[in-house]
């Protein structure tokens, strides 16, 4: 990169660095963007960069592919209802083992000593009740988020890395959809921005055609997109979480393509942005 290009890049980034300095960013990380080791390392390096620039970064992760792999190993079928994983007692034990164990610690290991691995059970961070609007087994509704542990870590310059396993008041563990958990954590932290990094370019009119990307969605449009089948399956909890976050005071919410190198830095610190931005009319 030439000196002039480097200077232009920093000039473009400066107002964004000022905007987000000292602010809280919650990133939900999931999909096949977590499977590619090279991309995963690049994302973790970007999160360290954000921290060094004064952004308070919280990483909330799923681990669907790793859970599916373990279920396949034990001969158990993966089942989904309305975009959410059906979780019986045996599946719950595997979810807890894989998410709060292997997946969580693999991410922490890439954060150069700045990551601290947690799950929603630690410090009773995420209190759940069983989700009852469908038969999903041990899938939890988030009732309360206690941010004490998260705030302590952020104050000391660490990146909390949170696996989305919570528990009820009796200590029974529950699987929580990672998008739902990320939104609840963003709300509790009064985050500036919620970013969902996944393995698609954003919300598409036609899920098989990336040229049909919808760059912006006003919250009142969501119901129409659901009725038209544009928002369906796993997109439902993702976008419902983003809408909840914005209604509860999170300023910005966006879906970005985690397969694109440095997509989070491009989203945060450039005029280009990426993916699909969700907003509420009158609050931009």
N, C-alpha and C positions, 0 to 999 in steps of 0.2 A: 504494500500500500504506500502510495506517495505521501510526502509530508502534507501536501495541500489537501488530499483526501482525508488524512487522519485529522487534520485541523477542522475540516468541515464536519466530520463525524462527531467530534467532541463538542463542536459548536451546537449541533443539532441536539445532542444528548443533554447539554447543561441544564436547560429549564426543566427537563424531566427528572434529572438527578436531584435538583432543588425541590421539585414537587414531592418526590417520594422519600426524601431524607427524613428519617425518624418516624415514618409511617409504617403501618403493618400490612404486609402482603401475605395472603393465604393462597397457597398453590395446591390444587388437587392434582395428583400425578397418577396416571393409570393407563390402561390399555397396552397395546403392543409397543408404545413408546418406552415402556419399562423393560421390554424383553431384549432389545438391541443394546448390547453392552457398551458400544462406542457412543451411542446417543445418550445412554444413561449417564456415562461419565461426563459428557459435555453439559448435560442439564445440571448435574451436581456442581460442576465447576462454575456455571453461571450463577447458581444460588450462593455460592461462596463469594463471588464478585459482588452480587447485590448486597450481601451483608457487609462487605468491606466499604461499600458506598453509603452505608448508613441505613439501609432498608431492613426492617424487622421482618424476617422471613419465617413463615411456618409452613412446613411441608406435610400435607395429609395425603396418605397413599392408599390405593387399593392393592390388588394383586390377583385379579381374576385369572389370568393365564397360569400363574403358579399354583393357585388353588385347583384349577381344572386338571393340571398335570398330576397333582397329588391324588385327587379323586380317581383319576384314570388308573393310577398305580394300584390303588386298593380295590379297583373294580366297581366304583360307585359312579352312577350317572349324575351329571350336572343338570339341574332343572331350574328353569327361570319362570317367574310369574310376573307379568307387567314390568319386565326389565330388572326385577330383583331376584337374587338367588334364593331358592327354597333351601332352608337350612334346618335339617333335623339334628338330633343330638350328636350323631356320629360326624356329620358334616361340620357342625359347630366346633368340635374338637380339632378338626383338620384346619378350619379357617383360623382358629386361634393360634395353632402351631405354626402355620405358614405365614400369616400376616404379621403377628407380633414377634415371630422368631426370625425365620430365614429372610423374608423380604425386607423387613424393617432393618435388620442389622446389615444386610448387604448395602442398603442405601446409606446408612450411617458411615460405613467404612469408606465410602467415596467422598465424604464431606471434609476430609483433611483435618480431622479433630474438632470441627465446629458443630457436628451433628450430635444430638442426644436422642436416642430411641425411646419412644413411649408408646403405650396404647391407651385407649380410653378408660381402661380399668385402673391405671396408675393414678394415685391420689384421688380416686373416684372422679376423674376428669369428666367422663361422659356418663350421665345417669340415663338409663333406658327403661322403657316398658315394652312389653311385647306388642308388635304391630298387629292390629286386629282387623284391619279393613280387608284382609285377604289371608288365606291359609298359607303362611310362609315359614312356619316353624319358629326357630330362634332368630328372628329378624327383629331388630329393635327400632322403636321410635325414640328419637332424642328428646328427653324431657328437660335436661339441664346440662350446661357446660360450666365446669369450675375451671377458671383460667389461671389459678394460682401457680401451678407448676410451669405452665407455658410462659407466664409473665416473668417469673424468676429467671428462666433460661434466656429469654429475649433480652432482659436487662443486663445479663452477663455476656451478651454477644454470641450466644449459641443459636443454632437452628433446631427447633423442636421437630422431630420426625415422628409423626403420629399414625399408628396403625388403628384402623377403625373397628376396634372391638370394644364395646362398652359393657356395662353390667347394671342390673337393677339393684334396688336397695337391699336385697337378700344375697347379693354377690353372684347371681346367675348371669353368665356371660351371654352377650347377644352380638350377632353380626349386624353391622350398620353399613348401609350403602355409603360408599366413600364420598360421593357428591353431596349427599344429605349431611353427612358429618362435617365436611369442609364448610358448607354453608352455615351450619350451626356454630362452628368454631369462629368463622369470620364475623358473625353477628356478635358473639360474646366478646370478641376482642375489639369491636368497633373498627374493623379493618378498613383500610382505604380501598383495597381492591381484592377481588376473588378471581383467580385464574384457574381454569380447568385445562390442563395439558392432557391431550388424548391422542388417538391415532387417526383422527380425521381432520380435515381442514377447517371445519366449523359446521354450522347448521346448513344443510343442503335441501333445496327444493326436491331434487332427485338424488337419493343417497348413492346412486351409482355413477353420478356425473359431477365431478368436483368443480366444473365450470358454473354450476348452479348455486354457488355459495351465496348465502344471505348475509351481507356484511353487518347489518344492524337490525335489532329487533326491539321495538317498544313493548313494554310489558303487556299492554292491552291486546297485542297481536297474538300472544301465545295461545289463547283458546282457539283461535281460528286455525293456527298451524296444527294444533292437536286434532281438530275436527277433520282437517284435510289429510291427516296421516303423515305430515311432514315431521312432526315431533311424535316419535313412537318408540317403543322398546326402551332400551337403556338411556335414550335421550330424555325420557320423561322425568326420572328423578334428578338428572343433571340440571335440566332447565328449571324444574320446580324449585330446586335448591337455590339457583341463581336469582330467581324471582323473589323468593323469600328473603334472601340476603339484601337485595336492593330495597324491598319494602321496609326492612328493618334498619336501614341506614348505611349499609355498605355502599360506597359511592359508585363503584364500577364493577362489572362482572363480564368476563369474556371467556370464550372457548378458543383455544389455540392449538395448532398442530404440533404435537411434541416430536414428530418425526423430522421436523425442519431444524437443523442445527441452530442453536442460539435463539430460538423463537421467543423465549421469555424475555431476553434482552431487547430484541426487536420490538416486542410489544410494549415494554416498559419505557425504553429510552429512544424511540425514533418516531418520526412523523408517520411512518408507514403503518404501524400496528399490524394486526393479522387476525384471522379468524372471524368470529361473530361476536359483536358487542351487544350486550343487553343493557337497556336503560329505561328510566322512567321519565315520561314527558314532564318538563318543567324542572327537572333536577340536574340537567347537564350544564 
